[in-house]
Amino acid sequence: MAQTAARDQAENANPHSTLNKDKPASDVPAATTKAETQAAEAGNPHSTLNKDRAAPGATADVERAEKGNPHSVKNKDEMTDAGPATAQAVLERMATADRGEVAVGKLAQQHGSARVQQAGQMLEKDHGASLAAVQALARKKGLSLSAAPVDSMAKRDAEEAKELQDQLAKLHGADFDKAFAKAMIDDHRKDIDQLKKWQADVDDKDVSALIAKTLPVLEHHLSMAQSLRMPAAQGRTP
């Protein structure tokens, strides 16, 4: 009998024993047991509980690496301001934007409906005048503005403008009108935001004054582009 009691006591501590298969579960609540287990396993990188968990510090490392990657999906909507708002950089960026809008204005006159053609004429005229003013101020300050941008942001903007022009060149009529209106709304909103930022950051009062003169023109263009999404007024050429 003593041997049987000793055997039972030994088997009682063995979770795999057939003597314990019908034994009630522990009085400790399952949630508590699970929490305690997870807490104990949290620091064990080899635990199956941690197989999908990022290693300590890994998330921070990934975020630091992705922050500097302009192609990362984490940065797709982040505006990259490449460098300080010096007079040279701002004037080059403004000239790049003007050249792009003049080119799109010419396309609108070739591919769009009557009122889009009128909008295109406005873009070509106003941005042509703006480009002349930017170039004149650059000459006054002894700055050189090449048709091929040197400033990294201006380079990026020139590439995006060329992509837009290539896309619009393939469209005609109603398809062109729709794409043109959307592009002009997006472009002028972005340009207005950028100019306001540069106006606050640039340390040249003449450049700041030119921006102040340019902003109302861009706001008028934005209003024009938004109106193109509405039906033409009755009695007017659509």
Residue pairs with C-beta under 8 A, 6 or more apart in sequence:
8 19
11 17
11 19
11 20
12 19
12 20
14 20
26 33
37 49
38 49
41 47
41 49
41 50
42 50
44 50
45 55
63 74
66 72
66 74
66 75
67 74
67 75
69 75
70 80
79 194
80 153
80 156
81 153
81 197
82 151
82 152
82 153
82 156
83 89
83 151
83 152
83 153
84 201
85 197
85 198
85 201
85 202
86 202
86 203
86 204
87 141
87 143
87 202
87 203
87 204
87 206
87 207
88 143
88 151
89 151
89 153
89 154
90 198
90 202
90 204
90 207
90 211
91 134
91 137
91 138
91 143
91 145
91 207
92 145
92 149
92 150
92 151
92 154
93 149
93 151
93 153
93 154
93 157
93 194
93 198
94 130
94 134
94 195
94 210
94 211
94 214
95 131
95 134
95 135
95 138
95 145
95 154
96 149
96 154
96 157
96 158
96 161
97 127
97 157
97 161
97 191
98 127
98 128
98 130
98 131
98 134
99 127
99 131
99 147
99 158
99 161
100 157
100 158
100 161
100 162
100 164
100 165
100 187
101 123
101 127
101 187
101 221
102 123
102 124
102 127
102 128
102 131
103 161
103 165
104 120
104 123
104 161
104 164
104 165
104 168
104 180
104 183
104 184
105 119
105 120
105 121
105 122
105 123
105 124
105 125
105 127
106 120
106 124
107 120
107 165
107 168
107 169
107 176
107 180
108 116
108 117
108 119
108 120
108 123
108 176
108 180
109 117
109 120
109 121
109 124
111 168
111 169
111 171
111 172
111 173
111 176
112 119
112 120
112 173
112 176
112 177
112 180
113 173
113 174
113 177
113 238
114 237
114 238
115 228
115 232
115 236
115 237
115 238
116 176
116 177
116 180
116 181
116 228
119 180
119 184
119 224
119 225
119 228
122 221
122 224
123 184
123 221
126 217
126 221
130 214
130 217
133 210
133 213
133 214
134 145
134 210
135 145
137 206
137 207
137 210
138 144
138 145
140 206
141 204
141 206
149 155
149 157
149 158
164 183
164 187
167 179
168 176
168 179
168 180
168 183
171 179
177 228
180 228
181 225
181 226
181 228
181 229
182 229
184 221
184 222
184 224
184 225
184 228
185 222
185 225
185 226
185 229
188 218
188 219
188 221
188 222
188 225
189 222
191 218
192 215
192 218
192 219
192 222
195 211
195 214
195 215
195 218
196 211
196 215
198 207
198 211
199 208
199 211
199 212
199 215
202 208
202 211
231 238
232 238
